[in-house]
């Protein structure tokens, strides 16, 4: 299968996804199972889909052995958005996978996730897998990884929480892994093909900006209010640096100003 679009989380969408997943992470995952969920909005830009707005709608209503029942707020929010949004269009949904501990493939779609996509036919799905792995708060760390890309095909003979049928795509796809406060997380993006979900590259100019600030030892809580606008410009420069030759020099200019002022 030929490699197609990639999804980029721009502006504050990465942090919104992460904070929403943390908000709904259950205190006792053995007794209570909550999953964050919400809507993704964005615009197509060349070979990529830019997700520029995320709208949380609360926890997934119910997950059974064979299916996922969506929070009724999703339908209402989607109907309302089509009457209000003028700069973005609805492109898909997201939800979290809260677990007691990390394990391989924890961020991959379940059989029920694939069935959900088959029923709703939304173009994109983002999954945030998360576990509480620390007793103390830690600063944000982000790493960009590549792994084998797969197609996820619903198997009607398996339960919803089981793995779907898998087929290798023949190329690698990018995703994010990190830690924040007491949590370890992984974020992946998937595209609906009409009959299955496939891995696609996930990028984030916001995550890249946060990672850059960390490398330069610039702390967000120490940045003066008058310099907040620089962060917006830097995020924009990061997502346009391939198309605009001035973006890199602009990025370095604002970074140097932050260093002087922090």
Secondary structure, DSSP 8 states (H G I E B T S, - for coil): -----EEEE-TTHHHHHHHHHHHT--S-TTT----EEEEEEEEEETTEEEEEEEEEEEE-SEE-SS-EE--HHHHHHHHHHHHH-SS-EEEEEEEEEEESS--TTTTS-BHHHHHHHHHH--SEEEEEEEEE--SS-EEEEEEEEEEEEEEEE--TTS-TTSB-EEEEEEEEEEEEEEEEETEEEEEEEEEE-SS-EEEEEEEEHHHHHHHHHHHTT--GGGS-GGGHHHHHHHHHHHHHTTT-TTHHHHHHHHHHHHHHH-
